[in-house]
C-alpha cells in the first residue's frame, strides 16, 4: 500500500480567516483527553517530523511536578495540569490543523478555538520555572539592579524591596527588603516576587 501525502494547500486560503501567521515561537496550551497526554505528545512529535514542520514547532511539553509524600524519600513525577500539553510553535494554519486534528486532542485553549491565544510572556515565564529547571539562560535579565519589587509569597510576603542582583543560575534575585523598619538582604525566587511599575 503506497503512502499518501496530504495536501495542505487549502490551509493557505486567507478568505476564511483574516489572522496572519505568527513569526515568533510562542507557547500555546492544548487540551487533550485525560490520560492521553503522552500519546498525543508522541503522535505529534512523529507527525511534525514526518510533515517537515520542525521549523514551526519547536517543543512539546507535558508539565510535570515533583511530589514527595510526607515521611517517604521517594520522589514521584506527576502531571501539573492533567489533560493539557504545552506546544511552543509559530502559529500557521498548517500547524493549527496538524495539532488540532491529532487523536486525543480536543482543541486549543482560548476564547476562539480557530484562533488560539498564546500564553503571555509572564505566563510562559512562570511555567518555564517548572518546565526548564536546567536552562538558566531563559531567565537572563528578568530583573535589573534597583528594580522595585513586592514580595508576594513566602515568609517575607507583603513587604517591598529593591533588587541588588539578578541571579539567573539560581532562578532568584538578591534584594534589600524592608521589614519592621529595617532593610534585610534576602534571596527570593522569581515566583515569590512581582516587579513594581
Secondary structure, 3 states (H helix, E strand, C coil): CCCCCCCCHHHHCCCCCCCCCCCCCEEEEEEECCCCHHHHHHHHHHHHHHCCCCCCEEEEECCEEEEECCCCCCEEEEECCCCEEEEEECCCHHHHHHHHCCCCEEEECCCCCCCCCCCCHHHHHHHHHHHCCCCHHHHCCCCCCCCEEEECCCCCCCCEEEEEEEECCCCEEEEEEEECCEEEEEEEEHHHEEECC
